[in-house]
Amino acid sequence: MSMKTTFALYFANRGFFPGESIASARAEMIRAVTAAGYDVLVMDESLTRYGAVETLAEGKIYADFLDSHRGEYQGIILCLPNFGDENGASEALKHVDVPVLVQAYPDDPAQMDFAHRRDALCGKIAMCNVLRQLKIRYTLTTKITVSPLSESFAEDLRLFAGTCRTVAGMKQFHIGAIGARTTAFKTVRYDEIAMANRRVTVETIDLADVFARMDRMGGEQLEQKKAVYAALSDFGTYPPEKLENIARLGAVIDDLIAEYDLQAIAIRCWNELQLRYGIAPCLILGELNERGIAAACELDVNNAVMMRALYLAANHPVMLLDVNNNYGDSDDACIFFHCGPAPQSMMAERGHIEEHLMFRKSYGEGSGVGINKGKLMSGDVTIGSFKTENGDLCSFVSEGTLTDEPVGDGFFGCGTVFRKPDVQAMLRYMCENGYRHHVAIVKGSWGKAVEEAFAKYLGYQIDAI
């Protein structure tokens, strides 16, 4: 479910600087943004002098431009080809409700005559001061002055796009809590009111309703779901009713997602599903995550929030794993594990269905069929976790690598080795700050994008570990 990111471009001006710098900036910024795969909204060049904003009157014209396209862009790039006028910007941006990236052109020390100098560094400091006065939140480029055509700005743009997607997708969304928290897992408690105060709505859905719907489920919808799951994973010699029951549950969850407009779910995954239907929902969760519906097991509503954030930032499916085992005596590695809720795009192979060994031990053979076992991808990842505490929304992000290092034979489910320098410090942080035993995981380096979105634009507490 790839998301398209669109930026509205704003070009500032101060009249005694050369107009040619505005024209070249428009061309270069449009080229940089579109080359990176994003869309642009640019005000008609004929509406103001050079298509830039300097005066209050021009600021009003730009504000009208933004209003006419509200909902079509996820962020604004404020480009300073020169010093840039603050009065025009104050009028143009006073009602902005999306992230703003402030970019300023560098001067060439060999061309500091009046016809070429820009003074954009000085202008950026002044512009940021005014934005702060107006309580307009903004993001800085890594280098305070930077060309749009540079590699540094390309990386700034990648991360800013992730921030914009995260902010847009988390300003208001719905999580379905399917079933009650398992009594034994007090670790996944959460504060529903604290979430609601940040416009994260939790819809609670009783398992009795889910089971009644499962028992009624049939027809073409059920057959289609069976086909989807059979294509995803090899069911081997398990009886056909296992696939049928898994498909019944998956189809019901699809209906609930549509009815309640859910962007994420968390499900009570034991022990009723095992005792009544003989299944585990792991394959279902992986398929939902592949579709961009953040899906957490063990009713971890908290980390459904982090899963959605990482999905939005990276524009890529996510998974939720346990921080489960040490890796020998290594200070730089530990083992992540879960029963098989990984999306296909985070697996290195097609999975095969197994039964949950813990459920078999507790409830008998065939009681927990539905684990989607397979090798997980390797490569750089961003991980994070989320909690509610004392009315606050709190989180952390970190980055590391999933490796191909071996985990012992007989390790059921999906296990992988996670490496980062001094992983012990991260584990100590989790213990000292009361985080869950779960982490959300997504491909690539997106920690800075999520940190910026949470801390600056959404008002969540977040640490980078």
C-alpha positions as CSV (number, residue, x, y, z in Angstrom):
1,M,0.0,0.0,0.0
2,S,2.6,2.5,-1.2
3,M,1.8,6.1,-0.2
4,K,2.6,9.1,-2.5
5,T,4.2,12.1,-0.8
6,T,3.6,15.6,-2.1
7,F,5.4,18.8,-1.0
8,A,4.1,22.3,-1.5
9,L,7.1,24.5,-2.4
10,Y,7.5,28.0,-1.0
11,F,10.2,30.4,-2.3
12,A,11.1,33.4,-0.2
13,N,12.6,36.6,-1.6
14,R,14.0,39.9,-0.5
15,G,13.8,42.4,-3.3
16,F,17.3,43.8,-3.5
17,F,18.8,40.4,-4.2
18,P,19.0,39.2,-7.8
19,G,15.8,37.7,-9.2
20,E,17.8,35.2,-11.2
21,S,18.5,33.3,-8.0
22,I,14.8,32.7,-7.6
23,A,14.3,31.3,-11.1
24,S,17.3,28.9,-10.7
25,A,16.1,27.8,-7.2
26,R,12.6,27.0,-8.6
27,A,14.1,24.8,-11.3
28,E,16.6,23.1,-9.0
29,M,14.1,22.4,-6.2
30,I,11.5,21.0,-8.5
31,R,14.2,18.8,-10.1
32,A,15.5,17.6,-6.7
33,V,12.1,16.7,-5.3
34,T,10.7,15.0,-8.4
35,A,13.9,13.1,-9.0
36,A,13.6,11.7,-5.5
37,G,10.1,10.3,-6.4
38,Y,7.9,12.9,-4.7
39,D,5.2,15.1,-6.2
40,V,5.3,18.9,-6.0
41,L,2.7,21.7,-5.8
42,V,4.1,25.0,-7.0
43,M,2.3,28.3,-7.1
44,D,2.0,29.8,-10.6
45,E,5.1,31.9,-11.3
46,S,3.0,34.7,-12.7
47,L,1.1,35.4,-9.5
48,T,3.9,37.1,-7.7
49,R,7.3,38.6,-8.6
50,Y,9.5,35.7,-9.7
51,G,6.9,33.3,-8.3
52,A,8.3,34.0,-4.8
53,V,6.9,35.7,-1.7
54,E,8.2,38.9,-0.2
55,T,5.4,41.2,0.7
56,L,2.2,40.8,2.8
57,A,0.1,40.9,-0.3
58,E,2.2,38.1,-1.9
59,G,1.9,36.2,1.4
60,K,-1.9,36.3,1.2
61,I,-1.7,35.0,-2.4
62,Y,0.4,32.1,-1.3
63,A,-1.9,31.4,1.7
64,D,-4.8,31.2,-0.7
65,F,-2.8,28.8,-2.9
66,L,-2.3,26.5,0.2
67,D,-5.9,26.7,1.1
68,S,-7.0,25.8,-2.4
69,H,-4.9,22.6,-2.2
70,R,-5.4,21.7,1.5
71,G,-5.3,17.9,1.9
72,E,-3.2,17.5,-1.3
73,Y,0.2,18.0,0.3
74,Q,1.9,16.4,3.4
75,G,4.6,19.0,3.9
76,I,6.0,22.3,2.8
77,I,9.6,23.0,1.7
78,L,10.5,26.6,2.5
79,C,13.3,27.5,0.1
80,L,15.5,30.5,0.8
81,P,17.5,31.4,-2.4
82,N,18.5,34.6,-0.5
83,F,17.8,36.2,2.8
84,G,14.0,36.0,2.4
85,D,11.4,38.4,3.7
86,E,9.8,37.5,7.1
87,N,6.7,39.6,6.6
88,G,5.6,37.7,3.6
89,A,6.3,34.4,5.2
90,S,4.4,35.3,8.4
91,E,1.3,36.0,6.3
92,A,1.7,33.0,3.9
93,L,2.4,30.3,6.6
94,K,0.4,31.4,9.6
95,H,-2.3,28.7,9.2
96,V,0.1,25.9,8.2
97,D,-0.8,22.5,9.8
98,V,1.9,20.3,8.2
99,P,5.6,19.9,8.7
100,V,7.9,22.6,7.2
101,L,11.4,22.0,6.0
102,V,13.6,25.1,6.0
103,Q,16.3,25.0,3.3
104,A,18.8,27.8,2.6
105,Y,21.2,28.1,-0.3
106,P,24.9,28.3,0.4
107,D,27.0,31.2,-0.7
108,D,30.1,30.7,-2.8
109,P,33.0,32.4,-1.0
110,A,34.6,33.3,-4.4
111,Q,31.4,35.1,-5.5
112,M,30.5,37.5,-2.7
113,D,29.9,40.6,-4.8
114,F,26.4,42.2,-4.7
115,A,25.3,40.5,-7.9
116,H,25.9,37.0,-6.5
117,R,25.8,36.9,-2.7
118,R,22.7,35.4,-1.1
119,D,23.0,35.9,2.7
120,A,20.6,32.9,3.1
121,L,22.4,31.7,6.2
122,C,21.6,34.9,8.0
123,G,18.1,34.8,6.5
124,K,17.5,31.2,7.7
125,I,18.3,32.2,11.3
126,A,15.9,35.1,11.0
127,M,13.2,33.0,9.4
128,C,13.4,30.3,12.0
129,N,13.1,33.0,14.7
130,V,9.9,34.3,13.1
131,L,8.4,30.8,12.7
132,R,9.1,30.1,16.3
133,Q,7.4,33.3,17.3
134,L,4.3,32.2,15.3
135,K,4.5,28.7,16.9
136,I,4.9,27.2,13.5
137,R,6.9,23.9,13.9
138,Y,9.7,23.4,11.4
139,T,12.5,21.0,10.5
140,L,16.1,21.9,9.7
141,T,18.3,20.4,7.1
142,T,21.4,18.6,8.3
143,K,23.7,21.3,6.9
144,I,22.2,24.7,7.7
145,T,23.0,25.8,4.1
146,V,22.7,23.2,1.4
147,S,22.1,23.0,-2.3
148,P,18.9,21.1,-3.3
149,L,21.0,19.1,-5.8
150,S,23.4,17.8,-3.2
151,E,23.5,14.3,-1.6
152,S,23.0,15.8,1.8
153,F,19.7,17.4,0.8
154,A,18.6,14.2,-0.8
155,E,19.0,12.5,2.6
156,D,17.2,15.4,4.3
157,L,14.3,15.0,1.8
158,R,14.1,11.2,2.4
159,L,13.8,11.7,6.2
160,F,11.5,14.7,5.9
161,A,9.2,12.7,3.7
162,G,9.1,10.0,6.4
163,T,8.3,12.6,9.0
164,C,5.5,14.1,6.9
165,R,3.9,10.7,6.2
166,T,4.1,9.8,9.9
167,V,2.5,13.1,11.0
168,A,-0.2,12.9,8.3
169,G,-1.1,9.3,9.2
170,M,-1.1,9.7,13.0
171,K,-2.9,13.0,13.5
172,Q,-6.0,10.9,13.8
173,F,-6.4,7.1,13.5
174,H,-8.2,4.1,14.9
175,I,-6.9,0.9,16.6
176,G,-9.1,-2.1,17.0
177,A,-8.5,-3.9,20.3
178,I,-9.8,-7.4,19.6
179,G,-10.5,-9.2,22.8
180,A,-9.5,-8.4,26.4
181,R,-5.9,-8.3,27.6
182,T,-4.7,-11.7,28.7
183,T,-4.6,-11.6,32.5
184,A,-1.1,-12.9,32.6
185,F,0.3,-10.1,30.4
186,K,0.1,-7.0,32.6
187,T,3.0,-5.7,30.5
188,V,0.6,-4.6,27.7
189,R,-1.7,-2.4,29.8
190,Y,-2.3,1.0,28.2
191,D,-4.1,4.3,28.9
192,E,-6.9,4.7,26.5
193,I,-7.7,8.2,27.6
194,A,-4.1,9.3,27.1
195,M,-4.3,8.0,23.5
196,A,-7.6,9.7,22.9
197,N,-6.1,13.0,24.0
198,R,-3.8,12.7,21.0
199,R,-6.6,11.6,18.7
200,V,-5.7,8.0,18.7
201,T,-9.0,6.2,19.2
202,V,-9.2,2.6,20.5
203,E,-12.2,0.6,19.5
204,T,-12.7,-2.4,21.7
205,I,-14.2,-5.5,20.2
206,D,-15.4,-8.5,22.2
207,L,-14.2,-12.0,21.2
208,A,-17.8,-13.3,21.6
209,D,-18.8,-11.1,18.7
210,V,-15.8,-12.3,16.7
211,F,-16.6,-15.9,17.3
212,A,-20.3,-15.4,16.4
213,R,-19.2,-13.8,13.1
214,M,-16.7,-16.6,12.4
215,D,-19.4,-19.2,12.8
216,R,-21.6,-17.4,10.3
217,M,-18.8,-16.7,7.8
218,G,-19.0,-18.5,4.5
219,G,-19.5,-18.1,0.8
220,E,-17.2,-16.3,-1.7
221,Q,-15.6,-14.1,1.0
222,L,-14.4,-17.2,2.9
223,E,-13.2,-18.9,-0.3
224,Q,-11.2,-15.8,-1.3
225,K,-9.5,-15.6,2.0
226,K,-8.6,-19.3,2.0
227,A,-7.0,-18.8,-1.4
228,V,-5.0,-15.8,-0.1
229,Y,-3.6,-17.7,2.9
230,A,-2.9,-20.9,0.9
231,A,-0.8,-18.9,-1.5
232,L,1.1,-17.1,1.3
233,S,2.2,-20.2,3.2
234,D,2.5,-24.0,2.8
235,F,-0.1,-25.7,5.0
236,G,1.5,-29.1,4.5
237,T,-0.6,-32.0,5.8
238,Y,-2.7,-30.1,8.3
239,P,-6.5,-30.9,8.1
240,P,-8.4,-28.5,5.8
241,E,-10.4,-27.1,8.7
242,K,-7.3,-25.4,10.0
243,L,-7.0,-23.3,6.9
244,E,-10.8,-22.8,7.0
245,N,-10.8,-21.5,10.6
246,I,-7.9,-19.2,10.0
247,A,-9.7,-17.8,6.9
248,R,-12.9,-17.4,8.9
249,L,-11.0,-15.3,11.5
250,G,-9.1,-13.3,8.8
251,A,-12.4,-12.5,6.9
252,V,-14.1,-11.4,10.1
253,I,-11.1,-9.1,11.0
254,D,-11.3,-7.6,7.5
255,D,-15.0,-6.8,8.1
256,L,-14.2,-5.2,11.4
257,I,-11.5,-3.1,9.8
258,A,-14.0,-1.8,7.3
259,E,-16.8,-1.2,9.9
260,Y,-14.7,0.6,12.4
261,D,-12.3,2.4,9.9
262,L,-9.3,0.7,11.6
263,Q,-5.7,1.5,10.6
264,A,-4.3,-0.9,13.1
265,I,-5.3,-3.8,15.3
266,A,-4.1,-5.7,18.3
267,I,-5.6,-9.1,19.1
268,R,-5.9,-11.4,22.1
269,C,-4.2,-14.4,20.5
270,W,-4.6,-17.0,23.2
271,N,-6.1,-19.2,24.6
272,E,-9.7,-19.0,23.3
273,L,-8.7,-19.3,19.7
274,Q,-6.7,-22.5,20.5
275,L,-9.4,-24.1,22.7
276,R,-12.3,-23.3,20.4
277,Y,-10.8,-23.4,16.9
278,G,-7.4,-25.0,17.2
279,I,-5.6,-22.1,15.5
280,A,-3.1,-19.3,16.1
281,P,-3.6,-16.0,14.2
282,C,0.1,-15.4,13.2
283,L,-0.4,-15.8,9.5
284,I,-3.3,-13.4,9.6
285,L,-1.3,-10.8,11.3
286,G,1.6,-11.1,8.8
287,E,-0.9,-10.7,5.9
288,L,-2.4,-7.6,7.5
289,N,1.0,-6.0,8.1
290,E,1.8,-6.7,4.4
291,R,-1.3,-4.6,3.5
292,G,-0.3,-1.7,5.7
293,I,-2.7,-2.5,8.6
294,A,-0.4,-2.5,11.6
295,A,-1.3,-5.8,13.4
296,A,0.0,-6.7,16.8
297,C,-0.4,-9.9,18.8
298,E,-0.9,-10.3,22.6
299,L,-3.2,-7.3,22.6
300,D,-0.2,-4.9,22.5
301,V,-2.2,-1.8,21.6
302,N,0.7,0.3,22.6
303,N,3.0,-1.1,20.0
304,A,0.3,-1.0,17.3
305,V,1.0,2.7,17.6
306,M,4.7,2.3,17.0
307,M,4.1,-0.2,14.2
308,R,1.9,2.3,12.4
309,A,4.5,5.1,12.9
310,L,7.3,3.0,11.4
311,Y,5.1,1.8,8.6
312,L,4.2,5.4,7.7
313,A,7.8,6.7,8.0
314,A,9.3,3.9,5.9
315,N,6.3,3.4,3.5
316,H,7.0,-0.3,4.1
317,P,5.3,-3.1,6.0
318,V,6.4,-3.7,9.6
319,M,6.5,-6.6,12.1
320,L,6.4,-7.0,15.9
321,L,8.9,-9.3,17.6
322,D,9.9,-10.2,21.1
323,V,13.2,-9.1,22.4
324,N,13.7,-12.6,23.5
325,N,17.2,-14.0,24.1
326,N,20.8,-13.1,24.7
327,Y,23.2,-14.2,21.9
328,G,25.9,-16.0,23.8
329,D,28.2,-13.5,25.6
330,S,27.8,-10.8,22.9
331,D,27.4,-7.2,24.1
332,D,26.4,-6.2,20.6
333,A,23.7,-8.8,19.8
334,C,20.5,-10.4,21.0
335,I,17.8,-12.6,19.5
336,F,14.4,-11.3,18.4
337,F,11.6,-13.9,18.0
338,H,7.9,-14.4,17.5
339,C,5.6,-17.0,16.3
340,G,5.3,-15.9,12.7
341,P,3.5,-12.6,12.3
342,A,5.9,-11.2,9.8
343,P,4.8,-9.8,6.4
344,Q,6.0,-11.6,3.4
345,S,8.2,-8.6,2.3
346,M,10.2,-9.0,5.6
347,M,10.8,-12.7,5.0
348,A,13.5,-14.2,2.9
349,E,11.4,-17.1,1.8
350,R,7.8,-18.4,1.6
351,G,6.8,-19.6,5.0
352,H,5.3,-22.9,6.1
353,I,2.6,-23.5,8.6
354,E,3.4,-25.1,11.9
355,E,1.7,-25.4,15.3
356,H,2.7,-23.4,18.4
357,L,4.7,-25.7,20.6
358,M,3.7,-23.9,23.8
359,F,0.0,-24.3,22.9
360,R,0.6,-28.0,22.0
361,K,2.2,-28.5,25.4
362,S,-0.6,-26.7,27.2
363,Y,-3.7,-27.7,25.2
364,G,-2.8,-30.7,23.2
365,E,-1.6,-31.5,19.7
366,G,-3.2,-29.5,16.9
367,S,-4.4,-26.8,19.2
368,G,-2.4,-23.9,17.8
369,V,-1.9,-24.3,14.1
370,G,-1.1,-21.1,12.3
371,I,2.5,-20.1,12.9
372,N,4.0,-19.0,9.7
373,K,7.6,-20.2,10.1
374,G,10.3,-19.0,7.7
375,K,13.6,-17.2,7.5
376,L,13.4,-13.5,8.2
377,M,15.1,-10.9,6.0
378,S,18.6,-9.6,6.9
379,G,19.8,-6.0,6.6
380,D,19.5,-2.6,8.4
381,V,16.4,-2.0,10.3
382,T,14.7,0.6,12.6
383,I,13.1,-0.6,15.8
384,G,10.9,1.1,18.3
385,S,8.6,0.6,21.2
386,F,5.7,2.6,22.7
387,K,4.0,3.0,26.1
388,T,1.5,5.2,27.9
389,E,2.7,6.4,31.4
390,N,1.2,9.0,33.7
391,G,-1.0,10.4,30.9
392,D,1.9,10.7,28.5
393,L,2.7,8.9,25.2
394,C,6.3,7.7,25.5
395,S,8.5,5.9,23.0
396,F,12.0,5.1,21.8
397,V,13.6,4.3,18.5
398,S,16.9,2.7,17.7
399,E,18.7,1.3,14.6
400,G,20.7,-1.8,14.0
401,T,21.0,-4.9,11.7
402,L,19.2,-8.2,11.4
403,T,21.8,-10.8,10.5
404,D,22.0,-14.3,9.0
405,E,23.8,-15.6,12.1
406,P,22.5,-19.0,13.2
407,V,20.0,-19.6,15.9
408,G,20.0,-23.1,17.4
409,D,18.1,-26.0,15.7
410,G,14.6,-26.5,17.0
411,F,14.0,-22.8,17.5
412,F,10.3,-22.6,16.6
413,G,8.6,-19.6,14.9
414,C,10.7,-16.8,13.4
415,G,14.0,-16.0,15.1
416,T,16.7,-13.6,14.1
417,V,19.9,-12.1,15.5
418,F,19.8,-8.3,16.0
419,R,23.1,-6.4,16.2
420,K,23.9,-2.9,17.2
421,P,26.9,-1.5,19.1
422,D,26.3,-2.0,22.8
423,V,22.9,-3.6,22.6
424,Q,23.2,-4.0,26.3
425,A,22.6,-0.3,26.8
426,M,19.4,-0.5,24.8
427,L,18.2,-3.5,26.9
428,R,19.1,-1.7,30.1
429,Y,17.1,1.4,28.9
430,M,14.1,-0.8,28.2
431,C,14.3,-2.4,31.7
432,E,14.9,0.9,33.5
433,N,12.1,2.7,31.7
434,G,9.5,0.0,31.8
435,Y,9.1,-0.8,28.1
436,R,7.4,-3.9,26.8
437,H,9.1,-7.1,25.7
438,H,8.1,-6.3,22.1
439,V,9.6,-4.0,19.4
440,A,8.2,-2.9,16.1
441,I,10.6,-3.4,13.2
442,V,10.8,-1.9,9.7
443,K,13.5,-2.0,7.0
444,G,15.9,0.9,6.6
445,S,17.0,3.8,8.7
446,W,14.0,5.9,9.8
447,G,14.7,6.7,13.4
448,K,15.3,10.4,12.8
449,A,12.1,10.7,10.8
450,V,10.0,9.2,13.6
451,E,11.8,11.1,16.3
452,E,11.1,14.4,14.5
453,A,7.5,13.5,13.9
454,F,6.8,12.4,17.5
455,A,8.8,15.1,19.4
456,K,8.2,18.1,17.2
457,Y,4.9,17.7,15.5
458,L,2.8,15.1,17.5
459,G,3.8,15.9,21.0
460,Y,4.9,12.4,22.1
461,Q,7.9,11.8,24.3
462,I,10.6,9.9,22.4
463,D,14.2,8.9,23.0
464,A,16.8,7.8,20.4
465,I,18.8,4.9,21.8
